[in-house]
Amino acid sequence: MREGDTLTVTDGQGYFYECVLTEAHPKHCIVRIEHRTEMAKNRDFLLQIGFAPTKQMERNEWFVEKAVEIGIDRFTPLLSSYSERKELKKERLEKIAVSAMKQSQQAFRPAIDELIPFTDLVTRPFEGRKFIAHCHDLPKKPLAQTYRKGENAVILIGPEGDFSQEEIGNALANGFEPVSLGQTRLRTETACLVATHTIHVINNQQS
C-alpha cells in the first residue's frame, strides 16, 4: 500500500477503524483514523478450550487458526500427565490467532494463556458448564446431547495418551461433566475443533 491509501484496522477489542495511510515503510507505518466503529459480539455465549498441546507445533497452530475462524474466546494450553509437549511459546499462536481474526473479519481477538498445569485450570472458577472429553470406558454423554444453547462452556481436551483416570476424577470432583465427541478416537487437534464446532452448531439452531 502507498501513502494516501485507505484501510481498515482493528484493535482486537471490538473496534474497527477506517484509516488513511500517512506514512508507509517496509517495517512500520502510520495511519490517520477517520472513523471508529464499535462492533457487537456475534454470539451470546463464551467458549474456552483447555487442551494439551501436541508435539508437532503445526497441529496446534492449525487448531488455533480454525477455531478463531469459527469463534472462540479463550485458549488454555494444559500440562497433563501424558502431555507430549512440556513447553509452549505462545507468541507464535498469538500471531496465528491475529491472522485468522483478520481473515475472518472479526473485531475480537481471543485470549491465549500460558501453558499451565491441569489442576490449575480444573480448580479455577468458571461461570458456565464445565466439560472434560476423554476416551476411557467410563460413564459419559455426547457433548451434543448435554450442552444447551446459550450456555458458557469450558471444554478440556487431553493429549494423544488421553487424560489419566486420576485427572478425570479430579475434574469430576471440581464440577466437570464427562463427555464424548463421537464414536471414533480423534487426534487432539481434531477433538478440539469438533468440540468448538459442536458448540457453534447448537447455538446456531433456531429455537
C-alpha positions in Angstrom: 0.0 0.0 0.0 1.0 3.6 -0.5 0.6 6.9 1.3 -3.0 8.1 0.9 -4.5 4.6 0.6 -7.4 3.8 2.9 -7.5 0.7 5.0 -9.5 -0.9 7.9 -7.7 -1.9 11.1 -8.9 -3.5 14.3 -7.6 -3.4 17.9 -8.9 -6.9 18.6 -11.1 -5.4 21.4 -14.2 -4.8 19.5 -13.5 -1.8 17.3 -12.9 -1.3 13.6 -11.1 1.8 12.4 -11.3 3.3 8.9 -7.9 4.9 8.3 -5.7 6.7 5.8 -2.1 5.6 5.4 0.0 8.7 6.1 3.5 7.1 6.3 4.4 3.9 4.5 7.6 2.0 5.4 8.7 -1.6 4.9 8.8 -2.2 8.6 6.2 0.2 10.0 3.5 2.6 9.1 1.5 5.5 10.5 -2.2 5.9 9.8 -4.8 8.6 10.5 -8.0 7.4 12.0 -11.0 8.8 10.1 -13.8 6.8 11.7 -14.3 4.3 14.6 -17.0 1.6 14.6 -17.8 -0.4 17.7 -18.8 -4.0 16.9 -21.2 -6.1 18.9 -20.2 -9.7 19.6 -22.0 -12.0 17.2 -22.7 -14.6 19.9 -24.1 -14.5 23.5 -22.0 -17.3 24.9 -18.4 -17.7 25.9 -16.2 -20.7 24.8 -12.9 -21.7 26.3 -10.9 -24.8 25.2 -8.3 -26.2 27.6 -6.1 -28.5 25.5 -2.8 -30.5 25.9 -0.7 -29.2 23.0 0.6 -31.8 20.6 4.3 -32.5 20.0 4.0 -31.2 16.4 3.6 -27.4 16.7 1.9 -27.1 13.3 -1.0 -29.2 14.5 -1.5 -26.8 17.4 -1.4 -23.9 15.0 -3.9 -25.5 12.7 -6.4 -25.8 15.6 -5.9 -22.2 16.8 -6.4 -20.9 13.2 -9.6 -22.8 12.5 -11.1 -22.3 16.0 -10.6 -18.5 15.7 -12.3 -18.5 12.3 -15.3 -20.4 13.8 -15.3 -18.3 17.0 -13.7 -18.9 20.4 -12.9 -16.7 23.4 -10.0 -18.4 25.2 -7.3 -21.0 24.6 -5.7 -22.5 27.6 -2.8 -24.9 26.9 -2.6 -27.7 29.6 0.3 -29.6 31.1 -1.2 -33.0 31.9 0.2 -36.4 33.0 0.7 -37.7 29.4 1.5 -34.4 27.7 3.8 -34.7 24.7 4.8 -31.1 24.9 6.2 -29.7 28.1 6.9 -26.2 26.9 5.0 -23.8 24.6 5.9 -20.4 23.3 2.5 -18.7 22.8 3.8 -15.9 20.7 3.5 -18.0 17.5 0.0 -19.0 18.4 -0.9 -15.3 19.0 0.3 -14.4 15.5 -1.8 -17.2 14.1 -4.8 -16.0 16.0 -4.4 -12.4 14.8 -4.1 -13.5 11.2 -7.2 -15.7 11.5 -9.1 -12.9 13.2 -8.3 -10.5 10.4 -9.0 -13.1 7.7 -12.4 -13.9 9.1 -13.2 -10.1 9.6 -13.6 -10.3 13.4 -13.0 -7.5 15.8 -12.3 -9.6 18.9 -9.1 -11.4 19.5 -9.3 -14.5 21.7 -7.1 -14.8 24.7 -4.2 -17.3 24.7 -3.0 -18.4 28.1 0.5 -19.6 29.1 0.9 -23.3 29.5 -0.5 -24.2 32.9 -0.8 -27.4 35.0 -4.0 -29.4 34.5 -5.0 -28.9 38.2 -4.7 -25.1 37.9 -7.5 -24.9 35.3 -9.7 -27.6 36.9 -9.8 -25.7 40.2 -10.3 -22.3 38.6 -13.8 -20.7 38.9 -15.8 -20.6 35.7 -19.3 -19.2 35.2 -20.9 -21.8 33.0 -20.8 -25.5 32.1 -17.6 -27.4 32.5 -16.8 -30.5 30.4 -14.0 -33.0 30.1 -13.8 -35.1 27.0 -11.9 -38.4 27.3 -11.8 -41.9 25.8 -11.8 -44.0 29.0 -14.6 -46.7 29.4 -16.4 -44.6 32.0 -19.9 -43.1 32.0 -20.2 -40.1 29.8 -22.7 -38.4 27.5 -22.2 -36.9 24.0 -21.4 -33.2 24.2 -24.0 -32.5 21.5 -26.7 -34.0 23.8 -25.8 -32.4 27.1 -24.7 -28.9 26.2 -27.6 -26.4 25.9 -27.8 -23.3 23.6 -26.6 -20.1 25.1 -24.5 -21.6 27.9 -20.9 -20.5 28.6 -18.7 -23.6 28.3 -15.1 -24.7 29.0 -14.1 -28.0 27.5 -10.9 -29.9 28.3 -9.2 -32.0 25.6 -6.3 -34.3 26.5 -3.1 -35.3 24.8 -2.7 -38.3 22.5 -2.4 -40.6 25.5 -5.6 -39.1 27.0 -6.1 -37.8 30.5 -5.2 -40.1 33.3 -8.0 -41.6 35.4 -6.7 -39.5 38.4 -7.1 -36.3 36.3 -10.6 -37.3 35.2 -11.5 -37.9 38.9 -10.0 -34.6 39.9 -12.1 -32.8 37.2 -15.3 -34.5 38.1 -14.7 -33.6 41.8 -14.5 -30.0 40.7 -17.8 -29.9 38.8 -16.7 -31.0 35.3 -19.0 -33.3 33.3 -17.6 -36.2 31.3 -18.5 -36.1 27.6 -17.7 -37.8 24.3 -17.2 -36.3 20.9 -18.2 -39.2 18.7 -17.7 -42.9 18.1 -14.1 -42.7 16.8 -10.9 -41.8 18.6 -9.8 -38.4 17.4 -6.4 -36.7 17.4 -6.1 -33.9 19.9 -6.4 -31.0 17.5 -9.3 -32.7 15.7 -11.1 -33.2 19.0 -10.6 -29.6 19.9 -12.1 -28.4 16.6 -15.0 -30.9 16.9 -15.8 -29.5 20.3 -15.6 -25.9 19.1 -17.8 -26.6 16.1 -20.4 -28.6 18.1 -21.0 -25.7 20.5 -21.5 -23.4 17.5 -23.8 -25.8 15.7 -26.1 -26.0 18.8 -26.0 -22.2 19.2 -26.9 -21.6 15.6 -30.0 -23.8 15.8 -33.3 -22.0 15.7 -35.3 -22.0 18.9 
